[in-house]
């Protein structure tokens, strides 16, 4: 009888803990916070890509090239360094570009992404299987002795009405496929918002006192993908798994 009583008490404690946790997760304040967030559901892409990973539509391609040819406002030292890097990259054999990282995946990639928005975090999941975490729970960046450069850097943010303001540091990735590099001091500030129900916009300001002569500002838009209702794994470039049909990139089944 005593053992039964102890088990009952243990079960009661577990049920109480579950009830309390559920109440915190579904508190009125959190439900109201959810209600204030914009609806970014669905799939988004900067453009419909052709077989080479660039825009398939001629008008989109022209706009894309104009945007991507913009050169960072380097100071003389870093301008010389990056021109040498670009020349080396141009002389190497072309190869599939499979890992994008930040900021390039936001600035010039064909990858489709999905946004999962909660009060604590906005998560961007890309069809290249890369995931970006933007923490909006009030946390700061890691302390200097705990911070190290990664492909995606460290992103924290907050909501200013319907605009997600993001601060990213410690990214080790180039700005684009030309190989444009920035220093360890680079800081990226983004303002991400919905322009209309089918358009997201990201205004990116890059500050780097080591490499740049002044802040560098870029604007990109992502359009809702209307011909897909779920995320598919997008195979790396130089693959026959993503044929273009009627001007739209599609997902083909594997060959047997």
C-alpha positions in Angstrom: 0.0 0.0 0.0 2.9 2.3 0.9 4.6 1.7 -2.5 1.3 2.4 -4.3 1.0 5.7 -2.5 4.5 6.7 -3.5 3.9 5.9 -7.1 0.7 7.9 -7.0 2.5 10.9 -5.5 5.2 10.7 -8.2 2.6 10.5 -11.0 0.7 13.4 -9.5 3.9 15.5 -9.4 4.7 14.6 -13.0 1.1 15.6 -14.1 1.5 18.9 -12.1 4.8 19.7 -13.9 3.3 18.9 -17.3 0.3 21.1 -16.5 2.5 24.0 -15.4 4.8 23.8 -18.4 1.8 23.7 -20.8 0.4 26.8 -19.0 3.7 28.7 -19.5 3.9 27.7 -23.2 0.3 28.6 -23.8 0.1 31.6 -21.5 -2.0 34.5 -22.5 1.0 36.7 -23.0 2.6 34.2 -25.4 -0.6 33.7 -27.3 -0.9 37.5 -27.7 2.7 37.7 -28.8 2.0 35.1 -31.5 -1.1 37.1 -32.6 1.1 40.2 -33.2 3.6 38.4 -35.5 3.2 38.7 -39.3 2.2 35.6 -41.3 5.2 34.5 -43.3 3.9 31.0 -44.0 4.5 29.4 -47.4 7.6 29.0 -49.5 9.8 31.9 -50.7 12.4 32.4 -53.4 14.4 35.3 -54.8 13.9 34.2 -58.4 13.0 31.1 -60.5 16.4 29.5 -61.3 17.6 28.0 -64.5 19.9 25.0 -64.8 23.0 27.1 -63.9 21.4 28.5 -60.8 20.8 32.0 -62.2 17.4 33.5 -63.0 15.7 31.8 -65.9 13.5 34.8 -66.8 15.5 37.3 -68.9 14.2 40.3 -67.0 14.9 38.7 -63.6 18.4 37.7 -64.9 19.2 41.3 -65.9 18.1 42.7 -62.6 20.0 39.9 -60.8 23.3 40.6 -62.6 23.0 44.3 -62.0 22.5 43.7 -58.3 25.3 41.1 -57.9 27.8 43.1 -59.9 27.7 45.9 -57.3 31.1 46.0 -55.6 31.5 46.4 -51.9 32.9 49.9 -51.1 36.4 48.6 -50.1 39.2 50.7 -48.9 42.3 50.5 -51.1 44.0 47.7 -49.2 41.0 45.4 -49.3 40.1 46.4 -52.9 43.5 45.1 -54.0 43.2 42.0 -51.9 39.8 41.0 -53.3 40.6 41.8 -56.9 43.4 39.3 -56.6 41.0 36.8 -55.0 38.4 37.3 -57.8 41.1 36.7 -60.5 42.2 33.5 -58.8 38.6 32.2 -58.5 37.9 33.1 -62.2 40.9 31.1 -63.3 39.8 27.9 -61.5 37.5 25.3 -63.1 33.8 25.9 -62.4 32.4 23.5 -59.8 29.0 23.0 -58.2 28.2 25.6 -55.5 26.7 23.7 -52.7 27.2 25.7 -49.5 26.0 29.2 -49.4 26.0 30.5 -45.9 25.2 34.0 -44.7 25.0 36.6 -46.2 25.0 35.2 -49.7 22.0 32.9 -49.3 20.0 36.0 -48.5 21.6 38.1 -51.3 21.9 36.0 -54.4 21.0 32.3 -54.2 18.2 30.4 -56.0 17.3 28.4 -52.9 13.7 28.2 -51.8 13.1 28.8 -48.1 10.4 28.5 -45.5 10.1 30.9 -42.5 8.9 29.5 -39.1 8.1 32.6 -36.9 7.6 32.3 -33.1 8.0 34.9 -30.4 11.3 33.4 -29.4 12.9 32.7 -32.8 12.5 33.1 -36.5 14.0 30.0 -38.3 14.7 30.1 -42.1 14.9 26.6 -43.6 16.4 26.5 -47.1 16.0 23.8 -49.7 19.8 23.4 -49.7 19.3 22.0 -46.1 20.9 25.0 -44.6 19.1 26.5 -41.5 19.4 30.0 -40.2 18.4 30.8 -36.6 17.4 34.3 -35.6 16.8 34.6 -31.9 14.2 37.1 -30.8 13.9 36.1 -27.1 16.1 39.0 -25.8 19.4 37.1 -25.7 22.6 38.9 -26.7 25.4 37.6 -28.9 27.9 35.2 -27.1 30.6 36.7 -25.0 33.8 37.6 -26.9 35.7 34.6 -25.5 32.8 32.2 -26.6 32.3 33.7 -30.1 33.9 32.2 -33.2 33.2 32.7 -36.9 30.9 30.2 -38.6 29.3 29.9 -42.0 26.1 31.5 -40.7 27.4 33.8 -38.0 25.4 34.6 -34.9 22.0 36.3 -35.4 19.8 38.0 -32.8 16.9 40.2 -33.5 13.7 42.0 -32.3 10.4 43.0 -33.8 9.7 46.6 -34.6 6.0 46.3 -35.4 5.8 44.0 -38.4 9.5 44.4 -39.3 12.1 41.9 -38.1 15.3 43.8 -37.2 18.3 41.4 -37.2 21.9 41.9 -36.1 24.5 39.3 -37.3 28.2 39.0 -36.5 30.9 36.4 -36.8 30.1 35.2 -40.3 33.0 33.5 -42.2 31.2 33.4 -45.6 31.9 35.6 -48.6 29.4 38.2 -49.7 28.8 36.5 -53.1 30.1 34.0 -55.6 32.8 36.4 -56.8 34.5 35.7 -53.5 34.1 39.2 -52.0 35.4 38.9 -48.5 34.9 41.0 -45.4 36.9 41.1 -42.2 36.1 39.6 -38.8 34.7 43.0 -37.8 31.8 42.9 -40.3 28.4 43.4 -38.9 25.1 43.0 -40.8 21.9 44.7 -39.9 18.7 43.5 -41.7 15.2 44.8 -41.8 12.9 42.1 -43.1 9.3 42.8 -43.8 6.3 41.9 -46.0 5.8 44.4 -48.9 2.6 42.6 -49.9 1.1 39.2 -49.3 3.4 37.6 -51.9 6.6 39.6 -51.4 9.2 39.7 -48.6 11.9 42.3 -48.6 15.3 42.3 -46.8 17.2 45.6 -46.4 20.7 44.7 -45.5 23.3 47.2 -44.2 26.9 46.0 -43.9 29.4 47.8 -41.7 33.1 46.8 -41.6 35.5 49.4 -40.4 38.5 47.2 -41.4 37.5 46.4 -45.1 35.0 49.1 -46.1 35.3 52.8 -46.6 31.6 53.3 -45.6 28.5 51.2 -44.9 27.2 49.1 -47.8 23.5 48.8 -48.2 21.7 46.1 -50.3 18.0 45.4 -50.9 16.6 42.0 -51.9 13.1 40.7 -52.4 11.7 37.2 -52.2 8.5 36.1 -53.9 6.0 33.5 -52.7 6.4 30.2 -54.6 2.9 29.6 -55.8 3.4 26.3 -57.7 4.7 24.3 -54.7 2.9 23.3 -51.5 5.7 21.7 -49.6 9.5 21.9 -49.2 11.6 19.5 -51.4 15.3 18.8 -51.1 17.0 20.9 -53.8 20.0 19.1 -55.3 23.2 21.0 -55.6 23.9 22.9 -58.9 25.2 21.0 -61.9 22.5 18.4 -61.4 19.7 17.1 -63.6 17.3 16.8 -60.7 16.0 20.4 -61.1 14.9 20.7 -64.8 13.3 24.0 -65.9 9.8 23.4 -67.3 7.8 26.3 -68.8 10.3 28.8 -67.2 9.9 27.3 -63.7 12.4 25.1 -61.8 11.0 21.7 -60.9 12.0 18.8 -58.8 12.6 15.6 -60.8 12.6 12.1 -59.2 15.9 10.2 -59.2 16.8 8.1 -62.2 16.6 4.4 -61.8 
